[in-house]
Every structure is written in C-alpha cells, then in structure tokens.
C-alpha cells in the first residue's frame, strides 16, 4: 500500500523495488491517491504506475483517486465545483510543467490519452481480505460504500481523531503524519515524519510532498517501508 507520491517519481522508483522484493506472488498493490501536484515529475509518477499495472507487479493493482486528482479533473473539465486557483495554488502549476505546459495551455491538450483514462478511471475506495483502502478516510460508524466522495477524498480530523473500529483496518493517506514537535514553531524540514499506526487505522502520507519520505505498508504484517 503506497502513500501520497505527489509528483516525486524518483522516490516511487526507489520504493517499488523494495515492495517487489518482499511481496509474494498474488499480493495486492494499492495506491491511495495523490499521484500529482507539488513535486517535479507528476507525469513520471503516472508513467510508473501505469507500467506497474501493465506488467510490473505479480498480483492485482488498485489505484485510488485522491483529492488532487479530483481537483485536476475538475480544472480540466472547466467545472465550477472548485475554484481553478485552488488546484493551481496546491501544485497544479508544477503538474502542468511536468506535461510541458503552463497556464497558457489547456490541460486536456497536454495529457496523453492513456493518462486521462487513468485519472478518470480511479476508484474512490477499495477493499480486500486485509483492509479497507481510501484516500482521506471515512465517517466514523459508516461503511465505506455509504460515505460520499467528499468524505473519502477530503475528511481529516473527524476520522483521524476517532477510535471507531471498522471490520478491517483502514489504510489512508491525505493527511501527513509526523511526531508531534516540541515548541510553538518548528520548521517543516525539521519534522520527524512517520506513519500513523493504530489498531483501527494506518496513515501512510509521510510528507513526500514536503521533503519527507515516501512510505508504504505491507499487510497483514504491518511492515513499513520508506524512501527519502
């Protein structure tokens, strides 16, 4: 289960061989979303994920949608669900650049057809024998299928602060996880990024977008992997 990559293709390229080495034939690989934005090579991340789905993994590969893919698709469609500036301010400019574009280009003109189909085909949650997988989280007490996409893509504190236990552990990204710093002001570069590991949930966004490591977890062992 791979956390939020956020355009850091080099980190993903270093992480995937570690997971292949440990995985058994038939093991599932799940990406929890936010492939794009903020980092320098969103296009390269998507290329790697597509290659992994085609022939780079000996088992099923599930790819989930993050809120950043949701904002990007909304921007591409010219919808009014989100202010276009929200996506651009949160890494969209870097994503445009990775596709050799800028604000003068239409995003749909930049995306290869295979990439556009990938983004449009992302699921908002997934479940197997080991866990429930979602980008941001779930409403405590609700089954994943009963939660709207707004929750599955955007929820933070009501999910993270709850100790409600679903039938299986919930693996999520979206909210960067780190040790609580001491003092009133701590530089982001000084944070000690680490996954959230609790009986009912596992958070694997460890700030790859902000200089932290890219993290993954193997279930049911709860074995963690990180690359910087």
N, C-alpha and C positions, 0 to 999 in steps of 0.2 A: 504494500500500500504506500503510494508515493505522495508526499505533501505538495504544497503550492510551489511550483517551479518559477513562475514569474519571469520568463524570458532568460533564465540562466541555463543555456544549453550546455555549457561546459560542465556545470555541476551535475546535470542529468546524465551527461555522457560518462561521468566518473561513477555515478551511483548505480546505473543499470547493470554493469558487470558484477558488482558486489551482490546484487539480488539474484542474478542468474546463477552465480556460483553456489548460493545457499538453497535455491529453490529445488523442489522435487518435480519431476515430470507431472504435468497436470495441475500444478499450483496456479492459482489465480493471481493476476497483477491488476491492481486498481489504482487509478489516478484520481485524486479527489478534486481536481479542477484548478483554475487559475494557472494556465499554461503561459499566458501572455501578460504583457504590461510590466513596466518598471525596469526590467532587465534589458540587456543589449541585443538579445537574439531570440525573440519570440518565434520567428519563422523557423529557426533551427530547432527549437523545442518541439514544435508541431511536426516537423520532419522526422525527428527521432521517435516520437510517439507513434506516428503512422508506420514507420519502418518496424517498430516493435510489434505493432498489431499484425502486420503482414507476415513476418517471419522471424521476429527476434525474441519470441517467448514461447516456451513449450507448455502452453496452457491458455485458458481464457484471459482476455484483457478487457477490462471495463474502464471506460473513460467518462468521467463525470463533468458536469458543467459547473463552473464557478461564477461568482458574481461579475468577474472581469470579462468572461466570455459573454455573459448576458448583456453587460453594458456595451461591449464591442458590437454585438449583433444588432442591438438597438440603434447604435450610431450608424451602422452600415445601412440599416433599413430606413433611416430618417424618421424613426418613430418619435413619439413625444413622451414615452414612459420615463426616460431620464434626460436631463439637460445634457446636450452633447459635451459641454465643457467639463462635466463630471468625469467622463471617461478620459478625455484628453489630459486633465489635470492629474489623473491617477494612473499614468503610464501609457495612455493611448498614443502620445506623441512618439514614444520610444518604439511602440509596436508598428506604427506607420513607417518609421525609419527602417525597421528590420525588413520590411517589404519594399524597400527602396522608394518610399513615398514620403510626403509631408502633408501639411494642411491644404495644399492646393490640389491634392488628388482625392478622388472618390475611393473609399476603402474597397468597395466591390470590384473596382477595376484593378486593384493591386493583389487581391487574394487569388491564389491558384484555385481552380475549381475543387480539387481534392481537399484543400484546406477549408473552403467554405462548407463543403458537405460534412467535413469532420465537425466543425463548430455547430452546425445546425443539427447534427445527429447526437450530440452529447446528452446523456441521461442526467436527471437531477438527483437520483439516488440508486443504490444497488444493494443487494443482499445476497449472501451465500451462507454456507454452513458455519462460518467462523465469525461473521459480524454483519453489521449494517454500516453502509458507507454513504457519506453525504458531504457536501462541501462545507456548509457552515454549522449545521446542527438541526435539531428537531424540537418541536414544542413538547416540554415535559408532559408525559401522560398520553401523548398522541402517537399512533402508529405512523411510520414514515409515509405510507400511502395517503394518509389523511391530512398531512401537512402541505400547505400551499408552497409553490416555488419561492415565494417571497421569504418564507421561513427557511427553507432548505438552503437558500443561497445567501441569506443575509443575517440570520439570527446570531447574537453573541451572548451577552450576559445571562438572559433567562435560561438558556440551555446550559452554558458552561457552569453557572453557579448552582444549578440544580443537581441533586444526587439521585434523581429518579433513575431507576434501572429498567431498561428495555430487556427483552428476552435474550438479546445478544449485545455484545459491546458495540458502541457506536464510534466509528473512526471518522474524524473530520479534519478540516484544515481551516482556512479563512482567518482565524484569529491567531496571530503569532504568539508563541508560548516561550516564556523565559522565567528564570528565577527572579523572584521579587527583589528589586535592588534596594540597597540601603541608601538613605538620604533622600532629599527632596528633588534633586536634579542629577540624572545620570545620562551620559551620552549614549546614544543608541549603539555606537561602536563598542561600548563597554558592557553591554548587556550579556548575560550568560544564557544563551538560547538553549532550550531543552524541551523535548516533547512533554505534553501533559499525559500522565499515565495513571489513570484511576480505574477502579473496578468496572465502572459503567461506561467510561468513555476514554478515548485516546486522541489527543490533538497532535497532529504532525506538521503543522505550519511552524517552522522554527526560524522564520525571518530571512529566508533566502533572498527575498527582495531587498533587504536592508543590510546585506553583508553577513547575515547569519548562514548557518549550514542548511543544505537541503536534506530533509530527513525522510525516512521510510520505516515501516514496521512490518514484521512478519508475524502472521497469526497462524495457529493459536499460541505460539511460543512467546509472543510479545518481545521479540528480539528486534532491537532498534539499529538502524544504520544511519550514518551521517557523512556527508562530504562538504568540504568548505571551498 
